[in-house]
Each structure stands twice: as structure tokens, then as C-alpha cells.
């Protein structure tokens, strides 16, 4: 087996292991107090040519070769104002989030010690999106909560990905304090938005 084929095989094994761990993550229902928690549409959105083009332009930095042919669906919100989310594989077995709005955001590199990534989106570009928080998590993360002011809200968690829409139109992205990743061991990992 030549080196190129061996590296391709090892990359495939790494991505498969990550995917198995991610798909084993437990879906958590949102508590009643977070009435605006994002619910899944239950259907997979199609990977569009525009999404493939964004990924193709980032291949090799940090995305894997041919990442545009290996994009996988993460989550499609029932709220049509929010984009669908996809994952593109990195060179080291991790993944980067790509949205149907053709935004490539945070990457969780393979073997990362981070519990998860944090991306906050708002309507700063006039696209009429409600403010929301999202990111990728390691396979051992069982729940994610977002603190806003004095409240804490559970995010929707599925496929190694979480998303949470801010609970009121008056809430701003500056109001988001920390994101708490609860691991399967019960340990809580707190990250501030700017960390």
C-alpha cells in the first residue's frame, strides 16, 4: 500500500471514528423556559453548489482534500429564518461548520482538547436572521447551555452540533456570557464567548 493510499485510509478511519462518536451524542430536549430553543425540521437539507464552492475554496487550509465531496448534514432548523448547517472534514479528522448561507465558521480540529466551538451570529449584515449561537462539540459532550444575563438555556444538540436562538428579540449577542459544555463524565467546561 503506498503512502498516499495509507494516508487516505487513515483519514477515512479518523473521520469515520469522529462521525460514529458524533452520531452517538445524545439529543437533549430544551427546557420549557427556553421557548425559542431551536427545533429540528427533521429533514436533511441538500448541499448546494454554493456550499460546495465555499468548501472547495478552503481545501488544504484547514479542510481536507476533496472536502467538497464529503460534506455532511448536521442540522436543519424548523425556523426557516435560520440556515441549515453542514460539516466539512479537516485534514486532521476534525470538522468545520458551513451554513446554507455559505458561511464557513469555526472548526473543531481532530484530537482537540476543546469541548466545543462557539460562533455567534446576528443581523449585522442585514440578512434578517435572529441572533443565535452554534458550534461543534466533541463526542463526549452530552449537553450545552448558553448563559444570557441571569438565565441559562439549553441548546439543541444533535450530530455533534449545537444551536440556540437567543430567547427574545431584545437579547443581543453582547448579552451572551458563557457557553457550558457538560461532558458524559458530568464535568462542566465553561467557555466565555471571547475565549
FENRA-V436622 format. One record per residue. RES is the residue in one small letter. SS is DSSP state (~ for helix, > for strand, _ for the rest). PSI is psi in degrees with one decimal (none if undefined). BURIAL is I if it has 24 or more other ideal C-beta (glycine too) atoms within 12 Angstrom, else O. Layout:
res: <RES,RES>
ss: <SS,SS>
psi: <PSI,PSI>
burial: <BURIAL,BURIAL>
This chain:
res: <x,x,x,x,x,x,x,x,x,x,x,x,x,x,x,x,x,x,x,x,x,x,x,x,x,x,x,x,x,x,x,x,x,x,x,x,x,x,x,x,x,x,x,x,x,x,x,x,x,x,x,x,x,x,x,x,x,x,x,x,x,x,x,x,x,x,x,x,x,x,x,x,x,x,x,x,x,x,x,x,x,x,x,x,x,x,x,x,x,x,x,x,x,x,x,x,x,x,x,x,x,x,x,x,x,x,x,x,x,x,x,x,x,x,x,x,x,x,x,x,x,x,x,x,x,x,x,x,x,x,x,x,x,x,x,x,x,x,x,x,x,x,x,x,x,x,x,x,x,x,x,x,x,x,x,x,x,x,x,x,x,x,x,x,x,x,x,x,x,x,x,x,x,x,x,x,x,x,x,x,x,x,x,x,x,x,x,x,x,x,x,x,x,x,x>
ss: <_,_,~,~,~,~,~,~,~,~,~,~,~,~,~,~,~,~,~,~,~,~,~,_,_,_,_,>,_,_,_,_,_,_,_,_,_,_,_,>,_,_,_,_,_,_,_,_,~,~,~,~,~,~,~,~,~,~,>,_,_,_,>,_,_,_,~,~,~,_,_,>,>,>,>,>,>,_,_,_,_,_,_,>,>,>,>,>,>,>,_,_,_,_,>,>,>,>,>,_,_,_,_,>,>,>,>,>,_,_,_,_,_,_,_,>,_,_,>,>,>,_,_,_,_,_,_,_,_,_,_,>,>,>,>,>,>,_,_,_,>,>,>,>,>,>,>,>,_,_,>,>,>,>,_,>,>,>,_,_,>,>,>,>,>,_,_,_,_,_,_,_,~,~,~,>,>,>,>,>,>,>,>,_,_,_,_,>,>,>,>,>,_,_,_>
psi: <125.8,167.7,-42.3,-43.2,-38.0,-44.3,-39.8,-43.2,-45.3,-37.6,-44.3,-42.1,-44.2,-44.8,-39.8,-43.1,-42.0,-44.8,-41.9,-44.2,-41.4,-45.9,-17.9,-9.4,146.2,128.7,133.6,136.0,148.2,143.4,159.4,-31.8,-15.8,64.8,-22.2,13.9,142.8,128.5,146.9,145.2,-23.5,-1.1,152.5,132.4,152.1,145.1,115.2,162.5,-33.4,-39.7,-44.9,-38.3,-41.6,-46.2,-43.0,-38.6,-17.6,2.7,134.8,-10.6,78.9,8.2,154.2,158.3,142.1,23.1,-30.1,-16.1,-1.8,28.4,136.0,147.9,137.3,-52.1,136.3,112.2,148.9,-29.6,111.4,-7.8,-20.3,149.3,164.5,157.1,141.1,162.5,135.8,134.9,143.5,169.6,-27.4,15.0,2.1,-156.1,156.6,145.5,136.8,133.5,162.5,-12.9,13.9,43.8,124.9,120.7,-150.2,146.0,139.9,104.8,150.0,134.3,10.5,144.8,-10.6,140.1,-31.2,168.9,161.4,121.8,132.0,129.9,144.0,-169.7,31.2,-21.3,7.8,27.7,9.2,20.4,139.2,155.1,137.1,160.6,137.7,167.4,175.5,152.4,157.7,160.7,-23.1,7.0,125.6,-18.3,158.2,131.7,151.5,127.4,132.0,114.5,-127.2,0.2,156.5,133.6,138.0,133.8,156.2,133.9,121.2,146.8,32.0,24.2,141.3,154.8,142.9,126.1,133.2,142.4,-11.4,153.9,-25.3,-18.0,139.4,161.8,-28.2,-17.5,-15.1,122.7,-71.6,160.7,129.0,121.0,117.2,120.8,163.6,-22.3,-10.2,-13.4,139.0,129.2,116.5,132.7,130.9,158.5,-37.8,-0.5,none>
burial: <O,O,O,O,O,O,O,O,O,O,I,O,O,I,I,O,O,I,I,O,I,I,O,O,I,I,I,I,O,I,O,O,O,I,O,I,I,I,I,I,O,O,O,O,I,O,I,O,O,O,I,I,O,I,I,I,O,I,I,O,O,I,I,I,O,O,I,I,O,I,I,I,I,I,I,I,I,O,O,O,O,I,I,I,I,I,I,I,I,I,I,O,I,I,I,I,I,I,I,I,I,I,I,I,I,I,I,I,I,I,O,I,O,I,I,I,I,I,I,I,I,O,O,O,O,O,O,O,I,I,I,I,I,I,I,I,I,I,I,I,I,I,I,I,I,I,I,I,O,O,O,I,I,I,I,I,I,I,I,I,I,I,I,I,I,I,I,O,O,O,I,O,I,O,I,I,I,I,I,I,I,I,I,O,O,O,O,O,I,O,I,O,O,O,O>
